[in-house]
Amino acid sequence: MQREEAGPTSPGWLVEPPGRRAAPAVTEIDALTGDPNFMTSLARGLAVIKAFTEQRRKLTIAQVSQRTGIPRAAARRCLYTLERMGYADADGHTYALRPKILALGHAYLSSTPLAVSAQPVLDRVRSEVNESCSLAILDGDEILYLARSAASRIMAVSLNVGSRLPAYCTAMGRVLLAFLPERERDAYLARVELRPFVDRTVASPEKLRQLLEGARQAGYAVVDQELEIGLRSIAVPVRSASGTVVAAINVSLHAAHATVRQMETRFLPHLRAASHDLGALLVP
């Protein structure tokens, strides 16, 4: 089965990246409880929502407590509240999110000029190259998909808006990391765990640093089968009118469809034109 850009990805905006279990949120919450303006109950509710993933669509109170680090009594109250407000369903033993939860993500997407402006540009690129085209931003140490135009292919598994992937082994992630201020890029390299998804994954901080510098100089990045064998992607930065890199767009495809050199000659001009057009639509 063909996958685009990544292998074990999860669609939707409430997903955990491949290979990563939901980290207990209680440590982060506890670190902020000394702030008199910090609302612990709201933070716990958000952590409970994030505990659900494509692989964990139904959870018991005990499982939510274990995945978030939140005490069971507090987890139960959060789930009860979500159920009463229509954001979750309960069958007497387990809880599951309801479609209403998508309204939370839609509120962001519908108010973000970047996401609104990107779709027709991505659609144009997809029609020009007949491969999937996506736009993402850097969110923490991961990329977050804001828009996507998927090629119509039988057996293709598409990523959706809201999908998240590790930045270090994706083309869009490398472009975004490459154009970070040097101090932020160094901090990222110092803290991130470079997990090798396949034998080809670059898991050396020094090697990754070299690749990021190369991407910065070239103005684009190519990732060749580092997240899953058979997947290649090429990406360029998107700059606002002020020149700041605010996002990245890519073309992703099965390795059998094009070599790296062919991607650079056939797809890069289309991506650069799309980046220019999209950037012109963004206010400084």
VENTA-V643160 format. One record per pair of residues at least 24 apart in sequence whose ideal C-beta (glycine too) atoms are under 7 Angstrom apart, sorted by the first residue. I is the first residue (numbers start at 0). GAP is how many residues later the second one is. D is the distance in Angstrom with one decimal. If there is no record, write none. Layout:
# VENTA-V643160
I:GAP:D
I:GAP:D
This chain:
# VENTA-V643160
0:154:5.3
0:156:6.3
1:151:6.6
1:153:5.4
1:154:5.1
1:155:6.9
1:252:5.2
2:154:4.8
2:225:6.0
2:228:6.3
3:128:5.0
3:152:6.3
3:153:6.9
3:154:6.4
3:155:6.4
3:227:6.9
3:248:4.7
4:154:6.2
4:165:6.5
4:226:6.2
4:228:5.2
4:247:3.9
5:153:6.9
5:159:5.2
5:164:7.0
5:221:4.8
5:222:6.2
5:225:6.9
6:220:6.1
6:221:3.3
8:150:5.6
8:154:5.5
8:156:6.5
9:43:5.9
9:44:3.8
9:153:6.6
10:43:6.8
10:148:6.5
10:149:3.6
10:152:5.8
11:42:6.8
11:148:5.9
11:150:5.3
12:92:4.0
12:148:6.9
12:149:2.6
13:35:6.5
13:36:6.5
13:38:6.1
13:83:6.9
13:87:6.8
14:38:5.5
14:39:6.0
14:147:6.8
14:148:6.2
14:149:6.0
15:37:4.9
16:125:5.7
16:147:5.0
16:148:6.0
16:149:5.7
18:176:6.1
18:178:6.7
21:28:6.6
21:29:5.6
21:45:4.7
23:44:6.0
23:45:3.1
24:43:4.8
24:44:6.0
24:45:6.9
25:42:6.6
25:43:3.2
25:44:5.8
26:42:6.8
43:26:5.3
43:30:5.6
43:34:5.6
44:33:4.8
44:36:6.8
47:27:6.1
47:30:4.3
47:31:6.3
48:52:6.8
51:45:5.2
56:39:5.6
57:36:4.2
57:37:6.9
57:38:4.8
58:35:6.1
58:36:5.9
59:33:6.2
59:34:5.3
104:57:5.9
108:37:6.9
108:52:6.8
111:34:7.0
112:169:6.3
113:32:6.4
113:132:6.5
113:133:5.9
113:168:6.5
114:31:4.4
114:32:5.4
116:161:6.1
116:164:4.4
116:165:7.0
117:28:6.6
117:29:4.1
117:160:5.9
118:28:5.2
120:153:5.0
120:156:5.7
120:157:4.8
121:25:5.6
121:26:6.8
121:27:3.9
121:127:6.9
122:26:4.7
123:150:6.8
124:126:6.8
124:145:5.2
124:146:6.7
124:149:4.9
125:25:6.0
127:142:5.1
128:122:5.8
128:137:6.8
128:138:5.4
128:141:5.7
130:120:5.1
130:121:6.9
130:122:4.4
130:126:6.9
131:120:5.3
132:116:6.5
132:117:6.8
132:118:5.4
133:25:6.8
133:115:6.8
133:116:5.5
133:118:6.9
134:112:5.6
134:114:4.9
135:36:4.6
135:111:6.5
135:112:5.8
136:109:7.0
136:110:4.9
137:29:6.2
137:38:4.1
140:26:5.9
140:47:6.6
140:51:5.4
141:24:5.9
141:25:5.8
142:24:5.3
142:27:5.9
142:29:5.2
142:30:4.6
142:33:6.7
167:24:6.2
167:26:5.8
167:40:5.9
168:28:6.4
168:32:5.4
168:33:6.8
168:54:6.3
168:57:4.5
168:58:5.0
169:53:5.9
169:57:6.4
169:63:6.7
170:50:4.8
170:51:6.1
170:52:4.4
170:62:4.0
170:63:5.7
170:64:3.7
170:79:5.2
171:63:4.3
171:76:3.8
171:78:4.9
173:37:6.4
173:38:6.1
173:41:5.2
173:47:4.0
173:49:6.6
174:40:5.8
174:45:6.8
174:46:4.8
174:60:4.7
174:61:6.4
174:62:5.0
174:73:4.4
175:69:6.8
175:72:5.2
176:35:5.4
177:34:4.4
177:37:4.0
177:38:4.1
177:43:6.7
178:37:6.2
178:58:5.6
178:66:4.0
184:27:6.7
196:29:6.9
196:30:5.2
196:31:6.9
197:27:6.9
197:28:6.7
197:30:6.5
197:31:5.5
199:25:5.2
199:26:5.1
200:25:4.6
201:24:6.3
219:48:6.1
221:38:5.5
221:41:6.4
223:36:5.6
224:30:6.0
229:24:5.8
229:25:5.1
230:24:6.6
231:28:6.7
231:31:6.4
233:29:4.7
233:30:6.9
233:33:5.6
233:34:6.3
233:37:6.8
235:35:4.6
235:36:5.7
235:39:4.9
236:38:6.7
237:37:5.0
237:40:5.4
237:41:5.5
238:40:4.7
239:39:6.3
239:42:4.5
239:44:6.0
240:38:6.8
240:41:5.9
240:42:6.3
240:43:4.3
241:42:3.9
245:36:6.8
248:25:5.9
248:26:6.0
